[in-house]
Amino acid sequence: MSEAESPSLLGGGREVAAEDIRALAGASTPHFALQVRNRIRRLIEPLPAGNPARLEGERKIAELEDLAEHSGDPRGTMGISA
């Protein structure tokens, strides 16, 4: 899956809801956790600080970063930072 977004969410067709964030994160795997994190970050960026979707997005971002960090990949990051 590419990092392309739904036009209705990015194009301002409607406001992003917390349920959209939960659906996007879904059952993310460690392999795709950082790509999903980036998609969520783009969606919540324009939302105000107290917005429920932004709060849910920030929570999911933390979960996805933790998932990616603990993927079980024995190679780790090999000193390479994003």
Number of C-alpha atoms within 10 A of each C-alpha: 5 7 9 8 13 9 10 11 14 15 10 9 10 10 15 20 17 17 13 17 25 15 9 16 21 11 9 16 14 18 12 14 21 19 16 22 23 13 19 24 17 13 21 23 11 10 15 11 11 8 14 15 23 23 17 18 28 17 12 21 22 12 15 23 16 14 18 19 15 12 14 10 11 8 7 11 10 7 7 6 5 4
